[in-house]
Amino acid sequence: MSLLDQVVSTLSFDDTAGRSAAALRRLYFGIAYNTMLPVNLMLALGSMTPYLVFLALHGQLTFGAWAAGVTMTVVSAYFYQLIYIVNDLFDRKKDERLAIPKQTARHVNGEGYLTGLAISYVAVVTAASLVWHNLLGPLVGYGLSLMALSVVHSKAGKLKWLTIFTERWAKFCSPLALTYLATGTSTAKFMLAGALVVYPLGFTLDYAYHGYLRDRLHMRSYARWWLYAVYWLLAGAGILAAGRGSDTAAALAAFDLYLMIYFLAVTLAYILADAIKFGFLNEHYPVRVAAEKRLILTYGLMQLMMVVAGAVYVAVK
């Protein structure tokens, strides 16, 4: 079995053959809880890499800045798993009644998975707060907020359109928010402003939200544009209020470059996804699903390459 087939087998619902796949599956779900961590990490990296590129273009990318950005991205994606954990705890009976398929740490590693997860989150908070001393409170608060938001989403009923929007907003914007809290730099703040504006139209985000409204909530999906309009008004007001006293020219330059870098990366991902076939996907998934996964894989590999390029830049600078 090839490495790619091994990875697909590990995350597959129906392919459990082989001891190595089973061991890798236990390890993966012990860390990631469910199959969404790679996708969430990719989206989080998408919001962070324009910041790293901006710093590199201006000769300001240091090991500390690179490490803070990458670490906060990984931590934010890992913390986002709390939404799934709490949601599954509250919705377990409903999921079983409706036969909603879910593959999580509970199904792979047994009922004792919560103890291991709790220890891992305490370890992550402790390690991060030892390096960045002002992060203890924000990380604990962020984790508790995600869990509370997950509970609200489970009980939201017809308001799930708002709670899912808020959850995904946290997933996309938290890497730069945590980076700003960790470093306190104005550049991180300006980049966060760019992420706040980009969010609704970020890579696959509008596509996924449109599908959620249509398929899960059976709502008219064009209504999301009213939500986007209100969101941008509120985000703009918040950015203007937070930016008082800042260098306006520097803020606008950073903001504009963030948008340019971000959407250039998204455009390039679509172009490359048409050119690079990743034939193994066609062997495991229907054509439409394989096309979606090809696009996601292309974008994710681009993000990984930018992170690695940042590390090389720091090493040889």
C-alpha positions in Angstrom: 0.0 0.0 0.0 1.4 3.4 -1.0 1.8 6.3 1.4 -1.1 8.1 -0.1 -3.3 5.0 0.0 -2.2 4.6 3.7 -3.3 8.1 4.5 -6.7 7.7 2.8 -7.2 4.3 4.5 -6.4 5.9 7.9 -9.1 8.5 7.5 -11.6 6.3 5.7 -14.9 5.1 7.2 -14.9 1.7 5.6 -11.3 0.7 5.0 -9.9 -0.8 8.2 -7.5 -3.3 6.7 -4.0 -3.7 8.0 -2.3 -3.3 11.4 -0.3 -0.2 10.3 -3.5 1.6 9.2 -5.2 0.7 12.5 -2.3 2.0 14.5 -2.0 5.2 12.5 -5.8 5.7 12.8 -5.6 5.4 16.6 -2.7 7.8 16.8 -4.4 10.3 14.4 -7.7 10.4 16.2 -6.0 10.5 19.5 -4.6 13.8 18.5 -7.1 15.2 16.0 -10.4 13.9 17.4 -12.1 13.7 14.0 -11.2 14.0 10.3 -11.5 17.8 10.1 -8.2 18.9 11.6 -6.2 18.9 8.4 -8.9 21.0 6.6 -9.2 23.3 9.5 -5.5 23.7 9.7 -5.3 24.4 6.0 -8.0 27.2 6.3 -6.2 28.6 9.4 -2.9 28.6 7.5 -4.6 30.4 4.7 -5.4 33.3 7.0 -1.9 33.4 8.4 0.5 33.0 5.4 -0.2 36.5 4.0 1.2 37.8 7.3 4.4 35.7 6.9 4.7 36.7 3.3 4.2 40.4 4.2 7.0 40.2 6.8 9.3 38.5 4.4 8.7 41.1 1.6 9.6 43.8 4.1 12.6 42.0 5.5 10.9 41.7 8.9 10.4 37.9 9.1 12.4 36.6 12.1 12.4 33.2 13.7 10.3 34.6 16.6 7.7 36.0 14.2 7.6 32.8 12.1 7.4 30.6 15.2 4.6 32.7 16.7 2.5 32.8 13.6 2.9 29.1 12.8 2.4 28.0 16.5 -0.7 30.1 16.9 -2.1 28.7 13.7 -1.7 25.1 14.9 -3.0 25.9 18.4 -6.1 27.7 17.0 -6.9 24.8 14.7 -6.4 22.3 17.6 -8.6 24.3 19.9 -11.3 24.4 17.2 -11.7 20.7 17.8 -13.5 21.6 21.1 -16.5 22.7 19.0 -16.8 19.2 17.6 -16.2 17.4 20.9 -18.9 19.4 22.8 -21.3 19.2 19.9 -20.9 15.4 19.7 -21.5 15.0 23.4 -24.7 17.0 23.2 -26.0 15.5 19.9 -24.9 11.9 20.4 -28.3 10.5 20.9 -29.7 12.4 18.0 -26.8 11.4 15.7 -27.4 7.7 16.6 -31.1 8.0 16.1 -30.7 9.7 12.7 -27.8 7.4 11.8 -25.6 10.4 11.1 -22.1 9.0 10.3 -19.3 10.3 12.5 -15.8 8.9 13.0 -14.3 10.4 16.1 -11.8 9.5 18.8 -14.6 7.9 20.8 -15.3 5.4 17.9 -11.6 4.6 17.4 -10.0 4.8 20.9 -13.0 4.0 23.2 -14.9 6.0 25.8 -11.8 7.0 27.7 -10.8 9.4 25.0 -12.0 12.5 26.9 -9.3 12.1 29.6 -6.5 12.0 27.1 -8.0 15.0 25.3 -8.3 17.0 28.5 -4.7 16.4 29.3 -3.6 17.4 25.9 -5.4 20.7 26.0 -3.9 21.5 29.4 -0.5 20.7 28.1 -0.9 22.9 25.0 -2.1 25.9 27.1 0.7 25.4 29.6 3.4 25.2 26.9 2.1 28.1 25.0 1.8 30.3 28.0 5.3 29.5 29.2 6.6 30.8 25.9 4.2 33.7 25.5 3.4 34.7 29.1 0.3 36.8 28.2 -1.5 34.0 26.5 -2.7 32.0 29.4 -5.9 34.0 29.9 -6.7 34.4 26.2 -6.2 30.7 25.5 -8.4 29.6 28.4 -11.0 32.1 27.5 -10.9 31.1 23.8 -11.3 27.4 24.7 -14.2 28.1 27.0 -15.8 30.4 24.4 -15.6 27.7 21.7 -17.2 25.2 24.0 -20.0 27.6 25.0 -20.6 28.5 21.3 -20.8 24.8 20.5 -23.5 24.3 23.2 -25.4 27.3 21.8 -25.1 25.9 18.3 -26.5 22.6 19.4 -29.6 24.3 20.9 -29.9 27.2 18.4 -32.6 25.7 16.2 -33.5 28.2 13.4 -30.5 30.4 14.5 -27.9 27.9 13.4 -27.2 30.1 10.4 -25.7 32.6 12.8 -23.9 30.2 15.2 -22.2 28.3 12.3 -21.1 31.6 10.8 -19.6 32.7 14.2 -17.9 29.3 14.7 -16.2 29.5 11.3 -15.3 33.1 11.9 -13.4 32.0 15.0 -11.6 29.3 13.0 -10.5 31.8 10.3 -9.6 34.8 12.4 -8.2 33.3 15.6 -4.7 32.6 14.3 -3.9 36.3 13.7 -5.8 37.3 16.8 -3.7 35.0 18.9 -0.6 36.1 17.1 -1.4 39.7 17.8 -2.0 38.9 21.5 1.3 36.9 21.6 3.5 39.5 19.8 1.6 42.8 20.2 3.0 44.0 16.9 1.1 46.6 14.8 1.7 44.4 11.7 -0.2 41.5 13.2 -3.1 43.9 14.1 -3.2 45.2 10.5 -3.2 41.7 9.1 -6.0 40.8 11.5 -8.0 43.6 10.0 -7.5 42.1 6.6 -8.6 38.6 7.8 -11.7 40.1 9.3 -12.8 41.6 6.0 -11.8 38.6 3.9 -13.5 36.0 6.1 -17.0 35.5 4.4 -15.4 35.2 1.0 -12.3 33.2 2.0 -11.2 30.0 0.3 -14.3 27.6 0.1 -15.9 29.5 3.1 -18.8 31.0 1.1 -19.2 27.8 -0.8 -19.4 25.8 2.4 -21.8 28.3 4.1 -24.0 28.4 1.0 -24.2 24.6 1.1 -24.9 24.5 4.8 -27.8 26.9 4.5 -29.3 25.1 1.5 -28.7 21.5 2.4 -28.8 21.4 6.2 -31.1 24.3 7.1 -33.2 24.3 3.9 -32.9 28.1 3.7 -32.7 30.4 0.7 -29.0 30.8 0.4 -29.0 34.3 -1.1 -30.0 35.6 2.3 -26.4 35.1 3.4 -25.5 38.3 1.5 -27.6 40.3 4.0 -25.6 38.7 6.8 -22.3 39.5 5.0 -23.3 43.1 4.6 -24.1 43.5 8.3 -21.0 41.7 9.2 -18.8 44.0 7.1 -20.4 47.1 8.5 -19.7 45.9 12.1 -16.2 44.7 11.2 -15.4 48.0 9.5 -16.6 50.0 12.5 -14.5 47.8 14.8 -11.4 48.2 12.6 -11.8 51.9 12.5 -12.3 52.1 16.3 -9.3 49.9 17.0 -7.1 51.7 14.4 -7.3 55.2 16.0 -3.9 56.5 16.7 -2.3 54.1 14.2 -0.2 55.1 11.2 -3.1 55.2 8.6 -0.8 54.9 5.6 1.0 51.8 7.0 -2.3 50.3 8.0 -3.8 50.7 4.6 -0.7 49.4 2.9 -0.7 46.3 5.1 -4.4 45.8 4.7 -4.3 46.1 0.9 -1.3 43.7 0.6 -3.0 41.2 2.8 -6.0 41.0 0.5 -3.8 40.9 -2.6 -1.7 38.0 -1.2 -4.6 36.1 0.1 -6.7 36.2 -3.1 -3.7 35.6 -5.3 -3.0 32.4 -3.4 -6.7 31.3 -3.8 -6.7 32.1 -7.5 -3.4 30.1 -8.0 -4.9 27.2 -6.1 -7.8 27.0 -8.5 -5.4 27.2 -11.5 -3.1 24.5 -10.2 -6.0 22.2 -9.1 -7.0 22.1 -12.8 -3.5 21.2 -13.9 -2.5 18.8 -11.2 -4.6 15.6 -11.3 -3.8 13.8 -8.1 -5.1 10.6 -9.7 -5.2 8.6 -6.5 -8.2 10.7 -5.4 -10.3 9.4 -8.4 -9.6 5.9 -7.2 -11.2 6.6 -3.8 -13.9 9.2 -4.4 -16.7 10.0 -6.9 -15.8 12.6 -9.5 -17.3 15.6 -7.8 -15.9 14.8 -4.4 -12.5 14.1 -5.9 -12.5 17.5 -7.6 -13.3 19.2 -4.3 -10.6 17.3 -2.5 -8.1 18.0 -5.2 -8.7 21.7 -4.8 -8.4 21.5 -1.0 -5.3 19.4 -1.2 -3.7 21.8 -3.7 -4.5 24.8 -1.5 -3.2 23.0 1.6 0.0 22.0 -0.1 0.5 25.7 -1.1 0.1 26.8 2.4 2.5 24.2 3.7 5.1 25.3 1.0 4.8 28.9 2.1 5.3 28.0 5.8 8.4 25.9 4.8 9.6 28.8 2.6 9.3 31.1 5.6 11.4 28.7 7.7 14.1 28.6 4.9 14.0 32.4 4.7 14.6 32.7 8.4 17.4 30.1 8.4 19.4 31.8 5.6 18.6 35.4 6.4 
